[in-house]
């Protein structure tokens, strides 16, 4: 008689795949946030244009929204991160 694989093994395999997928999305969100902050501080000092920071901000917001829509980060966490970064961008924009 053939042995059946248990549903627990399948569940474990599925959760491992999801964990790795979620990990990569979270990592890309963090990376894009770091890129934006670096560009924002560079444009504040005058070594980079504010347009570069604006492009990085839009990219970061897109990644955060995607992660929140997929349920990888919570909706309020996404809103908080976007708000903080937008506030940083606005302060740099008004300073110039």
Secondary structure, 3 states (H helix, E strand, C coil): CCCCCCHHHHHHHHHHHHHHHHHHHHHHHHHHHHHHHHHHHHHHHCCCCHHHHHHHHHHHHHHHHHHHHHCCCCHHHHHHHHHHHHHHHHHHHHHC
